[in-house]
C-alpha cells in the first residue's frame, strides 16, 4: 500500500445538495423572518444553482462562513435601525430584526434573473454591521447565524446532544437526515485493498462521523481529520495569530495525515470538489496530487475550470470512476530506473 488517497466529504463522499447547501438558504430565510415585509420574500429566496456558483468561486469552504457571507450581502439591501451598543446575541437580534424592512430586498429577489450573484457582485467587500455583530462567538455565546444553521442542520435532538441546549428557531427534523452516499461502498472496498484511505473535511467531527457510521463507511478510513483538529491545533500554537485559520485552503489537515502515514516512495492524493481543496493539496508539504471531482456540481464545466485553475492535476466527472483513473495513472507511470 504505497498510495494514500484522502477525500473531502461534502460533494465527494456525501451528497449535501439537500442538506448543507439548502441549510445555507434556509438559514438566510429564517434569519430574515422577524423583519417587516418578510411575507413578501420569495420562497425559496434564491436557487441552489446560484448558491453553488458563489461557493465554487473559492474562499468560502466553511458553510457557516458562507451563510454569513450570503446574509450580509442580502442585508445590504435591507433598511434597519441603528444598532444598540449595549446588546449582543439574541437580545440584539430580537431588538433589531423587527425594525428592519425587507420590502426592497423582496422586490429585488423576485424580479432579478440571478439575484444572488448580482448582489454578491455589486456588494463585494462591503461589510454589513448587523451580520458582523450577529456572527461573533459561537453557538450559545452570541453567534446567531451559526446557531440558526446548526438548528436546521442537526434538528432538535442532535442539536441538544451537541450543545446541551434547546433550539430557539427550528423544531423540525434536521437536514442531516437528507444526506445520501455518493461513492459506492464497493468502490471504497476496492480502493482500500491496495491503498490507504483518509478523510480531510471541514465538518466538525461529530457531523463527519454521523453519516460514516450511518452508512457503515467508517472502517474504510485509516485517518479522519476534521474542523475540530484544525481548531485544536490553532489553540495549541500561541505563536500564530488566533485569527489564522488552519481550515482549507490551508494544508494543515493534509500535512497532518501525511506525517502520520509517511513511507518511502508513498504517493499522496486528495479528491475534492472545491477550489480550496485543490489549493490545500498544492500547498501541502507532502505534495498531494489534487483530483478535482464534479460529480454533484450543477455547473460541471464551470467547476472543472475553477478546479483546474486552483491546481487540480486530474479530473473526475464521477467519483466512482476513481479506480479507473488510478489504473490510467499507473499505466503511464515510468518504470523504476527509467
C-alpha positions as a LaTeX table, in Angstrom:
\begin{tabular}{lrrr}
\hline
Residue & $x$ (\AA) & $y$ (\AA) & $z$ (\AA) \\
\hline
Unk1 & 0.00 & 0.00 & 0.00 \\
Unk2 & 2.22 & 2.81 & $-1.22$ \\
Unk3 & $-0.54$ & 5.26 & $-2.11$ \\
Unk4 & $-2.69$ & 7.26 & 0.31 \\
Unk5 & $-5.89$ & 8.78 & $-1.02$ \\
Unk6 & $-7.58$ & 11.44 & 1.09 \\
Unk7 & $-11.14$ & 12.53 & 0.37 \\
Unk8 & $-13.15$ & 15.62 & 1.09 \\
Unk9 & $-16.61$ & 14.61 & 2.30 \\
Unk10 & $-19.24$ & 17.05 & 1.04 \\
Unk11 & $-19.94$ & 16.64 & $-2.65$ \\
Unk12 & $-17.41$ & 13.80 & $-2.93$ \\
Unk13 & $-18.37$ & 11.07 & $-0.46$ \\
Unk14 & $-21.69$ & 12.51 & 0.71 \\
Unk15 & $-24.39$ & 14.30 & $-1.31$ \\
Unk16 & $-25.15$ & 17.52 & 0.59 \\
Unk17 & $-27.29$ & 19.24 & $-2.05$ \\
Unk18 & $-30.38$ & 18.72 & 0.15 \\
Unk19 & $-28.60$ & 19.23 & 3.47 \\
Unk20 & $-25.72$ & 21.68 & 3.94 \\
Unk21 & $-26.40$ & 23.58 & 0.72 \\
Unk22 & $-30.09$ & 24.01 & 1.39 \\
Unk23 & $-29.42$ & 24.80 & 5.05 \\
Unk24 & $-27.47$ & 27.89 & 3.91 \\
Unk25 & $-30.54$ & 29.06 & 2.01 \\
Unk26 & $-32.95$ & 28.21 & 4.84 \\
Unk27 & $-30.70$ & 29.92 & 7.39 \\
Unk28 & $-30.90$ & 33.13 & 5.38 \\
Unk29 & $-34.68$ & 32.90 & 5.17 \\
Unk30 & $-35.18$ & 32.09 & 8.86 \\
Unk31 & $-32.81$ & 34.90 & 9.84 \\
Unk32 & $-34.95$ & 37.43 & 7.93 \\
Unk33 & $-38.39$ & 36.24 & 9.09 \\
Unk34 & $-38.81$ & 38.72 & 12.01 \\
Unk35 & $-38.30$ & 41.69 & 9.66 \\
Unk36 & $-41.14$ & 43.85 & 8.30 \\
Unk37 & $-42.24$ & 42.71 & 4.86 \\
Unk38 & $-40.90$ & 39.16 & 5.34 \\
Unk39 & $-44.15$ & 37.74 & 3.92 \\
Unk40 & $-43.12$ & 39.30 & 0.56 \\
Unk41 & $-39.87$ & 37.33 & 0.37 \\
Unk42 & $-39.87$ & 34.62 & $-2.30$ \\
Unk43 & $-39.70$ & 31.02 & $-1.17$ \\
Unk44 & $-37.05$ & 29.89 & $-1.82$ \\
Unk45 & $-35.02$ & 33.08 & $-1.58$ \\
Unk46 & $-32.69$ & 32.01 & $-4.40$ \\
Unk47 & $-31.74$ & 28.88 & $-6.30$ \\
Unk48 & $-29.25$ & 26.28 & $-5.09$ \\
Unk49 & $-27.66$ & 26.55 & $-8.52$ \\
Unk50 & $-26.84$ & 30.21 & $-7.84$ \\
Unk51 & $-25.54$ & 29.35 & $-4.39$ \\
Unk52 & $-23.22$ & 26.73 & $-5.92$ \\
Unk53 & $-21.69$ & 29.35 & $-8.20$ \\
Unk54 & $-20.88$ & 31.55 & $-5.19$ \\
Unk55 & $-19.37$ & 28.69 & $-3.18$ \\
Unk56 & $-17.36$ & 27.29 & $-6.08$ \\
Unk57 & $-15.63$ & 30.63 & $-6.56$ \\
Unk58 & $-13.46$ & 29.63 & $-3.57$ \\
Unk59 & $-12.68$ & 31.14 & $-0.21$ \\
Unk60 & $-15.95$ & 30.04 & 1.42 \\
Unk61 & $-15.27$ & 26.40 & 2.20 \\
Unk62 & $-16.97$ & 26.68 & 5.61 \\
Unk63 & $-20.76$ & 26.76 & 5.23 \\
Unk64 & $-21.19$ & 28.86 & 8.39 \\
Unk65 & $-18.96$ & 31.49 & 6.78 \\
Unk66 & $-20.89$ & 31.08 & 3.53 \\
Unk67 & $-24.18$ & 31.66 & 5.37 \\
Unk68 & $-22.83$ & 34.82 & 7.00 \\
Unk69 & $-21.47$ & 36.00 & 3.64 \\
Unk70 & $-24.83$ & 35.49 & 1.89 \\
Unk71 & $-26.91$ & 37.03 & 4.69 \\
Unk72 & $-24.56$ & 40.00 & 4.84 \\
Unk73 & $-24.99$ & 40.67 & 1.13 \\
Unk74 & $-28.77$ & 40.35 & 1.41 \\
Unk75 & $-28.84$ & 42.67 & 4.43 \\
Unk76 & $-27.10$ & 45.36 & 2.41 \\
Unk77 & $-30.46$ & 45.80 & 0.67 \\
Unk78 & $-32.39$ & 45.97 & 3.96 \\
Unk79 & $-33.24$ & 49.12 & 5.89 \\
Unk80 & $-32.52$ & 48.77 & 9.62 \\
Unk81 & $-32.47$ & 50.99 & 12.66 \\
Unk82 & $-29.22$ & 51.85 & 14.42 \\
Unk83 & $-27.61$ & 49.03 & 16.39 \\
Unk84 & $-27.60$ & 49.48 & 20.18 \\
Unk85 & $-24.09$ & 49.17 & 21.57 \\
Unk86 & $-25.18$ & 47.52 & 24.82 \\
Unk87 & $-26.85$ & 44.45 & 23.28 \\
Unk88 & $-25.45$ & 41.24 & 21.78 \\
Unk89 & $-26.59$ & 37.80 & 20.67 \\
Unk90 & $-30.30$ & 37.01 & 20.81 \\
Unk91 & $-31.10$ & 40.25 & 22.64 \\
Unk92 & $-29.57$ & 42.22 & 19.76 \\
Unk93 & $-31.26$ & 40.06 & 17.13 \\
Unk94 & $-34.69$ & 40.36 & 18.79 \\
Unk95 & $-34.28$ & 44.11 & 19.16 \\
Unk96 & $-33.02$ & 44.90 & 15.66 \\
Unk97 & $-34.59$ & 42.45 & 13.16 \\
Unk98 & $-38.20$ & 43.54 & 13.80 \\
Unk99 & $-37.13$ & 47.12 & 12.96 \\
Unk100 & $-35.71$ & 46.06 & 9.60 \\
Unk101 & $-37.71$ & 46.36 & 6.37 \\
Unk102 & $-37.02$ & 43.72 & 3.69 \\
Unk103 & $-39.51$ & 45.07 & 1.14 \\
Unk104 & $-36.78$ & 46.36 & $-1.19$ \\
Unk105 & $-34.88$ & 43.07 & $-0.90$ \\
Unk106 & $-38.03$ & 41.05 & $-1.64$ \\
Unk107 & $-38.73$ & 43.07 & $-4.77$ \\
Unk108 & $-35.16$ & 42.62 & $-5.98$ \\
Unk109 & $-35.17$ & 38.85 & $-5.37$ \\
Unk110 & $-38.48$ & 38.45 & $-7.19$ \\
Unk111 & $-37.59$ & 40.50 & $-10.26$ \\
Unk112 & $-33.93$ & 39.63 & $-10.98$ \\
Unk113 & $-32.78$ & 36.73 & $-13.13$ \\
Unk114 & $-29.76$ & 35.87 & $-10.96$ \\
Unk115 & $-30.31$ & 37.93 & $-7.82$ \\
Unk116 & $-27.79$ & 36.25 & $-5.53$ \\
Unk117 & $-24.94$ & 36.53 & $-8.00$ \\
Unk118 & $-25.82$ & 40.16 & $-8.71$ \\
Unk119 & $-25.99$ & 41.09 & $-5.01$ \\
Unk120 & $-22.67$ & 39.35 & $-4.27$ \\
Unk121 & $-21.07$ & 41.10 & $-7.24$ \\
Unk122 & $-22.49$ & 44.56 & $-6.51$ \\
Unk123 & $-21.75$ & 44.40 & $-2.78$ \\
Unk124 & $-18.43$ & 42.55 & $-2.86$ \\
Unk125 & $-16.23$ & 43.59 & 0.03 \\
Unk126 & $-18.95$ & 45.66 & 1.68 \\
Unk127 & $-19.38$ & 44.50 & 5.30 \\
Unk128 & $-22.77$ & 44.56 & 6.98 \\
Unk129 & $-22.88$ & 45.78 & 10.57 \\
Unk130 & $-25.83$ & 43.61 & 11.58 \\
Unk131 & $-24.36$ & 40.31 & 10.42 \\
Unk132 & $-20.90$ & 41.23 & 11.71 \\
Unk133 & $-22.35$ & 41.65 & 15.21 \\
Unk134 & $-24.53$ & 38.52 & 14.96 \\
Unk135 & $-21.74$ & 36.25 & 13.70 \\
Unk136 & $-19.49$ & 36.70 & 16.72 \\
Unk137 & $-18.69$ & 33.99 & 19.23 \\
Unk138 & $-20.18$ & 30.52 & 18.99 \\
Unk139 & $-23.49$ & 28.74 & 19.42 \\
Unk140 & $-24.75$ & 29.73 & 22.85 \\
Unk141 & $-22.45$ & 32.74 & 23.14 \\
Unk142 & $-23.86$ & 35.17 & 20.60 \\
Unk143 & $-23.39$ & 33.66 & 17.13 \\
Unk144 & $-26.99$ & 33.78 & 15.94 \\
Unk145 & $-26.26$ & 32.89 & 12.31 \\
Unk146 & $-24.29$ & 29.78 & 13.25 \\
Unk147 & $-26.95$ & 28.74 & 15.77 \\
Unk148 & $-29.79$ & 29.02 & 13.25 \\
Unk149 & $-27.70$ & 27.00 & 10.78 \\
Unk150 & $-26.97$ & 24.27 & 13.34 \\
Unk151 & $-30.59$ & 24.06 & 14.47 \\
Unk152 & $-31.75$ & 23.48 & 10.90 \\
Unk153 & $-28.97$ & 21.07 & 10.00 \\
Unk154 & $-28.99$ & 18.93 & 13.15 \\
Unk155 & $-32.64$ & 19.05 & 14.16 \\
Unk156 & $-33.80$ & 19.28 & 17.80 \\
Unk157 & $-32.40$ & 16.01 & 19.14 \\
Unk158 & $-28.92$ & 16.20 & 17.63 \\
Unk159 & $-28.74$ & 19.92 & 18.41 \\
Unk160 & $-29.43$ & 19.19 & 22.07 \\
Unk161 & $-26.93$ & 16.31 & 22.09 \\
Unk162 & $-24.28$ & 18.60 & 20.59 \\
Unk163 & $-24.86$ & 21.83 & 22.53 \\
Unk164 & $-26.83$ & 20.73 & 25.62 \\
Unk165 & $-29.45$ & 23.37 & 24.82 \\
Unk166 & $-32.85$ & 23.54 & 23.18 \\
Unk167 & $-33.20$ & 25.10 & 19.70 \\
Unk168 & $-34.79$ & 28.55 & 19.52 \\
Unk169 & $-35.88$ & 28.90 & 15.89 \\
Unk170 & $-36.24$ & 25.47 & 14.23 \\
Unk171 & $-38.00$ & 22.38 & 15.60 \\
Unk172 & $-38.45$ & 20.11 & 12.57 \\
Unk173 & $-36.31$ & 17.09 & 11.54 \\
Unk174 & $-32.71$ & 18.04 & 10.79 \\
Unk175 & $-31.48$ & 18.32 & 7.24 \\
Unk176 & $-28.60$ & 15.99 & 8.13 \\
Unk177 & $-31.08$ & 13.15 & 7.61 \\
Unk178 & $-31.46$ & 14.15 & 3.94 \\
Unk179 & $-27.89$ & 13.22 & 3.08 \\
Unk180 & $-27.05$ & 10.26 & 0.85 \\
Unk181 & $-23.84$ & 8.50 & $-0.13$ \\
Unk182 & $-22.29$ & 9.43 & $-3.47$ \\
Unk183 & $-19.44$ & 6.94 & $-3.57$ \\
Unk184 & $-20.43$ & 3.31 & $-3.75$ \\
Unk185 & $-19.23$ & 1.14 & $-0.81$ \\
Unk186 & $-17.96$ & $-1.40$ & $-3.35$ \\
Unk187 & $-15.68$ & 1.29 & $-4.80$ \\
Unk188 & $-14.29$ & 2.12 & $-1.36$ \\
Unk189 & $-13.79$ & $-1.58$ & $-0.70$ \\
Unk190 & $-11.84$ & $-1.96$ & $-3.92$ \\
Unk191 & $-9.74$ & 1.13 & $-3.27$ \\
Unk192 & $-8.94$ & 0.08 & 0.30 \\
Unk193 & $-7.42$ & $-3.21$ & $-0.88$ \\
Unk194 & $-4.43$ & $-1.51$ & $-2.49$ \\
Unk195 & $-4.43$ & 1.99 & $-0.94$ \\
Unk196 & $-4.71$ & 3.71 & 2.40 \\
Unk197 & $-7.84$ & 5.87 & 2.56 \\
Unk198 & $-8.29$ & 9.01 & 4.65 \\
Unk199 & $-10.65$ & 11.97 & 5.04 \\
Unk200 & $-9.84$ & 15.68 & 5.36 \\
Unk201 & $-13.08$ & 17.59 & 5.86 \\
Unk202 & $-14.22$ & 20.96 & 7.12 \\
Unk203 & $-17.06$ & 19.30 & 9.04 \\
Unk204 & $-16.98$ & 19.16 & 12.83 \\
Unk205 & $-16.01$ & 15.66 & 13.94 \\
Unk206 & $-19.47$ & 14.65 & 15.13 \\
Unk207 & $-21.04$ & 15.70 & 11.84 \\
Unk208 & $-18.36$ & 13.82 & 9.91 \\
Unk209 & $-18.76$ & 10.58 & 11.84 \\
Unk210 & $-22.57$ & 10.58 & 11.73 \\
Unk211 & $-23.04$ & 9.69 & 8.03 \\
Unk212 & $-19.96$ & 7.45 & 8.01 \\
Unk213 & $-21.47$ & 5.36 & 10.80 \\
Unk214 & $-24.98$ & 5.59 & 9.38 \\
Unk215 & $-23.88$ & 4.15 & 6.05 \\
Unk216 & $-21.23$ & 1.79 & 7.50 \\
Unk217 & $-18.29$ & 3.50 & 5.78 \\
Unk218 & $-16.14$ & 4.34 & 8.80 \\
Unk219 & $-13.98$ & 1.19 & 8.67 \\
Unk220 & $-12.60$ & 2.07 & 5.23 \\
Unk221 & $-10.59$ & 5.07 & 6.52 \\
Unk222 & $-7.33$ & 4.93 & 8.46 \\
Unk223 & $-7.29$ & 8.67 & 9.25 \\
Unk224 & $-10.07$ & 11.25 & 9.62 \\
Unk225 & $-9.14$ & 14.92 & 10.11 \\
Unk226 & $-11.90$ & 17.45 & 10.76 \\
Unk227 & $-12.57$ & 21.04 & 11.75 \\
Unk228 & $-12.07$ & 20.00 & 15.39 \\
Unk229 & $-8.45$ & 19.09 & 14.64 \\
Unk230 & $-7.86$ & 22.47 & 12.97 \\
Unk231 & $-9.30$ & 24.38 & 15.93 \\
Unk232 & $-7.34$ & 22.30 & 18.46 \\
Unk233 & $-4.09$ & 22.96 & 16.57 \\
Unk234 & $-4.87$ & 26.69 & 16.43 \\
Unk235 & $-5.32$ & 26.78 & 20.21 \\
Unk236 & $-2.02$ & 24.95 & 20.74 \\
Unk237 & 0.01 & 27.33 & 18.57 \\
Unk238 & 0.39 & 30.52 & 20.64 \\
Unk239 & 2.96 & 31.90 & 18.22 \\
Unk240 & 0.35 & 32.01 & 15.47 \\
Unk241 & $-2.30$ & 34.74 & 15.37 \\
Unk242 & $-5.62$ & 33.37 & 16.64 \\
Unk243 & $-7.35$ & 34.66 & 13.53 \\
Unk244 & $-5.23$ & 32.46 & 11.26 \\
Unk245 & $-7.41$ & 29.58 & 10.15 \\
Unk246 & $-5.96$ & 26.11 & 9.64 \\
Unk247 & $-9.02$ & 25.04 & 7.65 \\
Unk248 & $-8.78$ & 24.60 & 3.89 \\
Unk249 & $-7.26$ & 26.06 & 1.77 \\
Unk250 & $-4.60$ & 25.75 & 4.49 \\
Unk251 & $-2.89$ & 22.35 & 4.04 \\
Unk252 & $-2.85$ & 21.57 & 7.78 \\
Unk253 & $-5.13$ & 18.52 & 7.62 \\
Unk254 & $-3.33$ & 17.01 & 4.63 \\
Unk255 & 0.08 & 17.61 & 6.20 \\
Unk256 & $-1.10$ & 16.01 & 9.46 \\
Unk257 & $-2.34$ & 12.93 & 7.62 \\
Unk258 & 0.90 & 12.64 & 5.65 \\
Unk259 & 3.05 & 12.92 & 8.79 \\
Unk260 & 1.19 & 10.01 & 10.37 \\
Unk261 & 1.44 & 7.84 & 7.27 \\
Unk262 & 4.84 & 8.67 & 5.80 \\
Unk263 & 6.56 & 5.83 & 3.98 \\
Unk264 & 9.38 & 5.74 & 1.40 \\
Unk265 & 8.04 & 6.49 & $-2.04$ \\
Unk266 & 4.45 & 6.91 & $-0.88$ \\
Unk267 & 2.22 & 8.89 & $-3.22$ \\
Unk268 & $-0.42$ & 11.18 & $-1.73$ \\
Unk269 & $-3.66$ & 12.20 & $-3.47$ \\
Unk270 & $-6.58$ & 14.38 & $-2.44$ \\
Unk271 & $-10.04$ & 14.15 & $-4.04$ \\
Unk272 & $-12.13$ & 17.29 & $-3.61$ \\
Unk273 & $-14.86$ & 19.31 & $-5.27$ \\
Unk274 & $-13.89$ & 22.88 & $-4.32$ \\
Unk275 & $-11.02$ & 25.18 & $-5.33$ \\
Unk276 & $-9.98$ & 25.35 & $-1.66$ \\
Unk277 & $-9.42$ & 21.57 & $-1.75$ \\
Unk278 & $-7.10$ & 21.82 & $-4.72$ \\
Unk279 & $-5.21$ & 24.75 & $-3.19$ \\
Unk280 & $-4.69$ & 22.79 & 0.02 \\
Unk281 & $-3.28$ & 19.86 & $-1.99$ \\
Unk282 & $-1.00$ & 22.17 & $-3.96$ \\
Unk283 & 0.36 & 23.81 & $-0.79$ \\
Unk284 & 0.91 & 20.58 & 1.14 \\
Unk285 & 4.45 & 19.64 & 2.16 \\
Unk286 & 3.86 & 16.02 & 1.12 \\
Unk287 & 2.96 & 17.09 & $-2.41$ \\
Unk288 & $-0.62$ & 15.82 & $-2.53$ \\
Unk289 & $-1.86$ & 15.41 & $-6.08$ \\
Unk290 & $-5.17$ & 17.23 & $-6.47$ \\
Unk291 & $-8.01$ & 15.30 & $-8.12$ \\
Unk292 & $-10.98$ & 17.52 & $-8.88$ \\
Unk293 & $-14.45$ & 15.99 & $-8.68$ \\
Unk294 & $-17.57$ & 17.42 & $-10.36$ \\
Unk295 & $-19.97$ & 14.57 & $-9.50$ \\
Unk296 & $-22.58$ & 16.70 & $-7.74$ \\
Unk297 & $-21.96$ & 20.06 & $-9.42$ \\
Unk298 & $-24.94$ & 21.83 & $-11.02$ \\
Unk299 & $-22.45$ & 23.52 & $-13.40$ \\
Unk300 & $-19.77$ & 20.85 & $-14.08$ \\
Unk301 & $-17.94$ & 22.77 & $-16.82$ \\
Unk302 & $-17.61$ & 25.91 & $-14.68$ \\
Unk303 & $-16.47$ & 23.93 & $-11.65$ \\
Unk304 & $-13.96$ & 21.98 & $-13.73$ \\
Unk305 & $-12.43$ & 25.24 & $-14.92$ \\
Unk306 & $-12.15$ & 26.59 & $-11.38$ \\
Unk307 & $-10.70$ & 23.35 & $-10.02$ \\
Unk308 & $-8.07$ & 23.25 & $-12.75$ \\
Unk309 & $-7.20$ & 26.89 & $-12.11$ \\
Unk310 & $-6.78$ & 26.04 & $-8.41$ \\
Unk311 & $-4.30$ & 23.27 & $-9.18$ \\
Unk312 & $-6.19$ & 20.05 & $-9.95$ \\
Unk313 & $-3.94$ & 17.68 & $-11.88$ \\
Unk314 & $-6.69$ & 15.18 & $-12.73$ \\
Unk315 & $-10.47$ & 15.44 & $-13.04$ \\
Unk316 & $-13.33$ & 13.07 & $-12.26$ \\
Unk317 & $-16.85$ & 13.53 & $-13.58$ \\
Unk318 & $-17.92$ & 10.69 & $-11.24$ \\
Unk319 & $-16.02$ & 9.83 & $-8.07$ \\
Unk320 & $-17.00$ & 6.19 & $-8.60$ \\
Unk321 & $-14.63$ & 6.15 & $-11.59$ \\
Unk322 & $-11.62$ & 6.79 & $-9.36$ \\
Unk323 & $-10.29$ & 3.18 & $-9.64$ \\
Unk324 & $-10.24$ & 3.56 & $-13.44$ \\
Unk325 & $-8.37$ & 6.87 & $-13.17$ \\
Unk326 & $-5.78$ & 5.27 & $-10.87$ \\
Unk327 & $-5.29$ & 2.44 & $-13.38$ \\
Unk328 & $-4.69$ & 5.00 & $-16.13$ \\
Unk329 & $-2.19$ & 6.88 & $-13.95$ \\
Unk330 & $-0.35$ & 3.66 & $-13.16$ \\
Unk331 & $-0.24$ & 2.70 & $-16.84$ \\
Unk332 & 1.57 & 5.95 & $-17.63$ \\
Unk333 & 3.93 & 5.88 & $-14.66$ \\
Unk334 & 7.56 & 5.31 & $-15.71$ \\
Unk335 & 9.15 & 2.07 & $-14.58$ \\
Unk336 & 11.77 & 2.27 & $-11.77$ \\
Unk337 & 15.18 & 3.30 & $-13.06$ \\
Unk338 & 13.83 & 4.76 & $-16.28$ \\
\hline
\end{tabular}
